[in-house]
């Protein structure tokens, strides 16, 4: 699955000023609802936060993949964010998070949601790709880097 095909205009937050886990997730869900024209922001945010309570989606190496499945979306929605200063995220390795990919899918889907999570993990296992995405100055540059990584790894 090419994640770059799932990104819509204005769904990449470059160098967020959020300073904690709750505020970055809130910013990402707000952005997601705005760009995908979704009305159930509270439902989505609650689902994302509930997922975080069960186990942090900070998988290590500065990366977090918050995700949730909800019945108020009809397609997979993705938002990315970079945070140059890093955010404490209860990550598995204890390190701050600088790159986040939020994935929200319909409740009744399994395959596409798992494929997206797998694609993120595969692409961002490369430390240089992660760092290049964190260092991106614009959403367009972020997408260009992501597409090059997809050409190489997918």
C-alpha positions as CSV (number, residue, x, y, z in Angstrom):
1,X,0.0,0.0,0.0
2,X,1.3,3.4,-0.9
3,X,0.6,5.7,1.9
4,X,1.3,8.8,-0.2
5,X,-1.9,8.0,-2.2
6,X,-3.9,8.3,1.0
7,X,-2.7,11.8,1.9
8,X,-5.0,14.7,0.9
9,X,-4.2,18.4,0.8
10,X,-3.3,20.0,4.1
11,X,-3.0,16.7,6.1
12,X,0.7,17.1,6.9
13,X,1.7,19.2,9.9
14,X,5.2,20.4,9.7
15,X,7.1,21.1,13.0
16,X,4.1,21.3,15.3
17,X,4.3,23.5,18.3
18,X,2.5,20.9,20.5
19,X,4.4,20.0,23.6
20,X,2.7,16.9,24.9
21,X,1.0,13.7,23.8
22,X,-2.6,14.9,24.4
23,X,-2.1,18.2,22.5
24,X,-0.4,16.6,19.5
25,X,-3.1,14.0,19.2
26,X,-5.8,16.7,19.5
27,X,-4.1,18.8,16.9
28,X,-3.8,15.8,14.5
29,X,-7.5,14.7,15.0
30,X,-8.6,18.4,14.5
31,X,-6.6,18.5,11.3
32,X,-8.0,15.1,10.2
33,X,-11.6,16.2,10.7
34,X,-11.0,19.5,8.9
35,X,-9.3,18.1,5.8
36,X,-11.6,15.1,5.5
37,X,-14.7,17.1,6.4
38,X,-15.6,14.8,9.3
39,X,-18.1,15.9,12.0
40,X,-17.4,13.4,14.8
41,X,-14.2,14.9,16.1
42,X,-14.9,13.9,19.7
43,X,-15.7,10.3,18.8
44,X,-12.5,10.1,16.8
45,X,-10.3,11.7,19.5
46,X,-11.9,9.5,22.2
47,X,-11.1,6.4,20.1
48,X,-7.5,7.5,19.5
49,X,-7.0,8.3,23.2
50,X,-8.6,5.0,24.3
51,X,-6.1,3.2,22.0
52,X,-3.2,5.0,23.7
53,X,-4.5,4.0,27.1
54,X,-4.3,0.4,26.2
55,X,-0.7,0.6,24.9
56,X,1.3,3.5,23.6
57,X,1.6,3.7,19.8
58,X,5.1,5.2,20.3
59,X,7.0,2.3,18.7
60,X,10.5,3.7,19.2
61,X,13.2,5.6,17.2
62,X,11.2,8.8,17.4
63,X,8.1,7.3,15.7
64,X,4.5,7.0,16.8
65,X,1.6,5.5,14.8
66,X,-1.5,6.5,16.7
67,X,-4.5,4.8,15.1
68,X,-8.1,3.9,15.7
69,X,-11.1,2.3,14.0
70,X,-14.4,4.1,14.3
71,X,-17.8,3.8,12.7
72,X,-18.1,7.5,11.8
73,X,-15.6,7.3,8.8
74,X,-16.3,5.7,5.5
75,X,-12.6,5.5,4.3
76,X,-9.1,5.4,5.7
77,X,-7.9,8.9,6.8
78,X,-4.3,9.7,7.4
79,X,-2.6,12.8,9.0
80,X,1.2,13.1,9.6
81,X,3.0,15.5,11.9
82,X,6.6,16.3,12.7
83,X,7.8,17.8,16.0
84,X,11.4,18.8,15.8
85,X,11.7,19.4,19.6
86,X,10.1,16.0,20.3
87,X,7.3,15.0,22.6
88,X,7.3,12.5,25.5
89,X,5.0,9.7,24.3
90,X,5.5,6.7,26.6
91,X,7.3,5.1,23.7
92,X,8.5,1.6,24.0
93,X,12.2,2.8,23.9
94,X,11.5,5.7,26.3
95,X,12.6,8.2,23.6
96,X,10.7,11.3,22.6
97,X,8.6,11.2,19.4
98,X,9.4,13.5,16.5
99,X,7.3,11.9,13.7
100,X,3.7,10.8,14.0
101,X,1.4,9.1,11.4
102,X,-2.3,9.0,12.5
103,X,-4.4,6.4,10.8
104,X,-8.2,6.3,11.3
105,X,-10.2,3.6,9.5
106,X,-13.8,2.4,9.4
107,X,-14.7,0.1,12.2
108,X,-15.6,-2.8,9.9
109,X,-12.3,-2.9,7.9
110,X,-9.3,-5.0,8.8
111,X,-7.1,-5.5,5.7
112,X,-6.4,-1.9,4.6
113,X,-5.9,-0.8,8.2
114,X,-3.3,-3.5,8.9
115,X,-1.6,-2.9,5.5
116,X,-1.3,0.8,6.3
117,X,0.3,0.1,9.7
118,X,2.6,-2.4,8.0
119,X,3.6,0.1,5.3
120,X,4.4,2.8,7.9
121,X,6.6,0.3,9.8
122,X,8.4,-0.9,6.7
123,X,9.1,2.6,5.3
124,X,10.1,4.2,8.5
125,X,12.4,1.4,9.7
126,X,15.0,3.3,7.7
127,X,16.5,5.9,10.0
128,X,17.5,8.2,7.2
129,X,13.9,8.2,5.8
130,X,12.6,9.1,9.3
131,X,15.1,11.9,9.7
132,X,14.5,13.3,6.2
133,X,10.7,13.4,7.0
134,X,11.3,15.1,10.3
135,X,13.6,17.6,8.6
136,X,11.1,18.4,5.8
137,X,10.4,22.1,5.5
138,X,7.0,21.8,3.7
139,X,4.2,19.3,3.2
140,X,5.3,18.9,-0.4
141,X,8.8,18.0,0.6
142,X,7.5,15.5,3.1
143,X,5.4,13.8,0.4
144,X,8.3,13.8,-2.0
145,X,10.5,12.0,0.6
146,X,7.7,9.6,1.4
147,X,7.2,8.7,-2.3
148,X,10.9,8.1,-2.8
149,X,10.9,5.7,0.2
150,X,7.9,3.9,-1.2
151,X,9.7,3.5,-4.6
152,X,12.6,2.0,-2.7
153,X,10.8,-0.2,-0.1
154,X,7.3,-1.1,-1.4
